[in-house]
Structures are given as C-alpha cells and as structure tokens.
Amino acid sequence: MVSKAEKRFIRLNLLTIVITLLLILAGGIVRSTGSGMGCPDWPKCFDQYIPPTHSSQLPANYKDKYVAERVAKNERFAKTLERMGKAHLADSIRHDASILQPETFNVAKTWTEYLNRLMGAITGFFLVGLLVYSFSYRKTATRILVLSILNVIIVGFQAWLGSIVVSTNLMPWIVTVHMLLALVILAILVYTYNFAKQLHEQQVVIMSNITWLKVLALGSVALSTIQVVLGTEVREAIDAISKNMMYNDRGSWVSKVGDVFSYHRDVAILVLILNVVIYKIVKDKFNGKATALLVGNGIAIVLIIQIVTGLLLSNFALPPYAQALHILFSTALFTLQYYLYLLVYRTDTYHQ
C-alpha cells in the first residue's frame, strides 16, 4: 500500500518535472530573444533584487563596473580550469574579446532574463521540497533519497554555472554544458518518479520478447541527447553569425551555419525513423491503457511538433517563438523517451 507521504512525493515529483520543462522554455525564450545578457551580474540584476525599469535607476558607470567584475570572475574561473588541466579553455576565456564589450540596458531583455532566473529559483525550491519528501523512502528505497540529494547538488552547480554563462558573455561550450546538466536533472527526476510509482506495483509481463525494444529505446535516448547537443551548437553558430551581420538579413543566417546544421538535420531524420520503429513495436506489444503505449503516443505528438518547429526555423527566418518551442519539445522528447525506456526495461516476457 502506498503511504500518504509517498503519494505526496510522487505528485510533487511529477510537478517538478513540469516546472523544470517550463524553466527550459523560459531559457529558450531568453536565447531566442537575445536576452541572455539582460542582467550583466548574478545573482542580482544591475545590483538589485528587483530589476530597474528605467535607465535612471541604473548604477553609475554600470558598463565599466560590470565589465570589470566579469573580467575578475572569469580570471578566477580560468585559474580553476588550469588546475583541472584545461589550460586551452582557460586561455580561450582570457582572450575572448566579447567579454570586454559592455551590454547596453534594455528593459525588455532585462526583465526576460530576470523572469528566467526567477523560474530557476522556483525550480530550486521545488527540488529542495522533493528532497524533504524523499526522506519517507529512507528505509524502503534509499536510492530515491540519494538521487534527490544528488539532484539538489547538481542544481546548485547549475546555478553557479549560470553565473559563469553570464560572466563569459554566453561562451558556447559553457552554454552546451549548461544544457546537458538540465537533461541530467530531468533524467534523475524521471527516474525517481518512475521508481517511486513502481515500488508497490507488480512488474509488467507480456507475451512477446521485447529485448530489441529495450535496446532501441535506450538508443533513442542517446540519439536525442546527441541531437540536443548539435542543436545547441547550431544555436551558438547562429548567435555568432547574427552578431557579425549586425542582426541584419535574418533569412540568410541558417544558410551560413555550415556542416553542423547538416548534421543536426540528418540526426533529426534518424531520430524520426528510430521513433517510428519504436512506436510500431510498442503498438504491437502493448495495448489498452498500458502506460508504455500512452507514453509512446505522447512521443509521437511531441515528435510531430518538434519537426514542425524545426521546419519553421529553417524555412521562415528563425522566428523566436519557434526557437523557444523547439528547445522545449526537444527536452520533452528526451524526457518521454527516457521514461519509455524505464517502463520497457522493467517489463518482462512471459515464459511458460
């Protein structure tokens, strides 16, 4: 029997997954509107807990002040990288001229970035709450407690890395690591949610062998992760191209990205083919209201939306709304695929 404390954990876990996806959507809006440097400092915004709404509220000589602070912070980060044996990365930070370029105050971008940070803080509170509730499993499922602790630690590191993203003026490889950590947080949340739900349920048994389905489901998770990384690199290339072109001629940006866009498109085709195969197998093996079939249907819907937003981006001059949705549904696809893998992994084949 599932206790009330465990039911609370399961409900909060699901809600935290949704909140985390909304945070990723907020991050996508920040990226698509170019608001990443809307707040030049961290964790405050223009040295205020509530951002300014007018230039008259800005600190004196704010441009010079925040550039100097960025340089000092980046030097500390570069020294840390050197101690880790990453001297080439440290040099790339020290010699990045964009770090010395001050950001002009833009109230819309400032508040867009501020709301993104506020969403991040809310997500952090939810994860801490989830950790508190996970203590109900300290005797029955220790891994849930351990993973909940680990997730709070990762979120703390993610928050620090967010400050580095700001101080390095959105340095590409740091943005990519930031995105991958978001996937790790989601994966842990999905795992604890699934494990807690199935803790008091009997293992699903079906008549057919699904070994290949397990392999393909895991492969789809790996391929989607690669696709997210490639998508992040495409976005980084777009950022560089748009700056070089002074944000003019938006319709030509995609054509100038180069090979990484071709890789991103080709992997997207592989993701589509693999998920079609997986969906057919799931439809054949599961029926009725089986959770695996419901998740498979969700994957199909998300994949269609993802393809549509990708076509909008490549053929209609990168509309910002499509960028934000593309990021959201790429992570939603990863989340559902990983959940499907966990479901089929625990499914067994009946042997007479």
GIZI-V642734 format. One record per backbone hydrogen bond with DSSP energy under -1.0 kcal/mol. CO is the residue of the C=O (numbers start at 1). NH is the residue of the N-H. Records with the same first field share a line. If there is no record, write none. Layout:
BEGIN
CO: NH + NH
END
This chain:
BEGIN
3: 7
4: 8
5: 9
6: 10
7: 11
8: 12
9: 13
10: 14
11: 15
12: 16
13: 17
14: 18
15: 19
16: 20
17: 21
18: 22
19: 23
20: 24
21: 25
22: 26
23: 27
24: 28
25: 29
26: 30
27: 31
28: 32
29: 33
30: 35
35: 38
48: 45
54: 57
55: 58
59: 62
61: 65
62: 66
63: 67
64: 68
65: 69
66: 70
67: 71
68: 72
69: 73
70: 74
71: 75
72: 76
73: 77
74: 78
75: 79
76: 80
77: 81
78: 82
79: 83
80: 84
81: 86
82: 85
86: 90
87: 91
88: 92
89: 93
90: 94
91: 95
93: 96
96: 99
97: 100
98: 101
106: 110
107: 111
108: 112
109: 113
110: 114
111: 115
112: 116
113: 117
114: 118
115: 119
116: 120
117: 121
118: 122
119: 123
120: 124
121: 125
122: 126
123: 127
124: 128
125: 129
126: 130
127: 131
128: 132
129: 133
130: 134
132: 135
133: 136
134: 137
135: 138
137: 141
141: 144
142: 146
143: 147
144: 148
145: 149
146: 150
147: 151
148: 152
149: 153
150: 154
151: 155
152: 156
153: 157
154: 158
155: 159
156: 160
157: 161
158: 162
159: 163
160: 164
161: 165
162: 166
163: 167
164: 168
165: 170
166: 169
171: 175
172: 176
173: 177
174: 178
175: 179
176: 180
177: 181
178: 182
179: 183
180: 184
181: 185
182: 186
183: 187
184: 188
185: 189
186: 190
187: 191
188: 192
189: 193
190: 194
191: 195
192: 196
193: 197
194: 198
198: 201
204: 348
206: 350
210: 214
211: 215
212: 216
213: 217
214: 218
215: 219
216: 220
217: 221
218: 222
219: 223
220: 224
221: 225
222: 226
223: 227
224: 228
225: 229
226: 230
227: 231
228: 232
229: 233
230: 234
231: 235
232: 236
233: 237
234: 238
235: 239
236: 240
237: 241
238: 242
239: 243
240: 244
241: 245
242: 247
243: 246
245: 248
249: 252
250: 253
253: 256
254: 257
258: 261
259: 263
260: 264
261: 265
262: 266
263: 267
264: 268
265: 269
266: 270
267: 271
268: 272
269: 273
270: 274
271: 275
272: 276
273: 277
274: 278
275: 279
276: 280
277: 281
278: 282
279: 283
280: 284
281: 285
282: 286
287: 290
290: 294
291: 295
292: 296
293: 297
294: 298
295: 299
296: 300
297: 301
298: 302
299: 303
300: 304
301: 305
302: 306
303: 307
304: 308
305: 309
306: 310
307: 311
308: 312
309: 313
310: 314
311: 315
312: 316
313: 318
319: 323
320: 324
321: 325
322: 326
323: 327
324: 328
325: 329
326: 330
327: 331
328: 332
329: 333
330: 334
331: 335
332: 336
333: 337
334: 338
335: 339
336: 340
337: 341
338: 342
339: 343
340: 344
341: 345
342: 346
348: 206
END
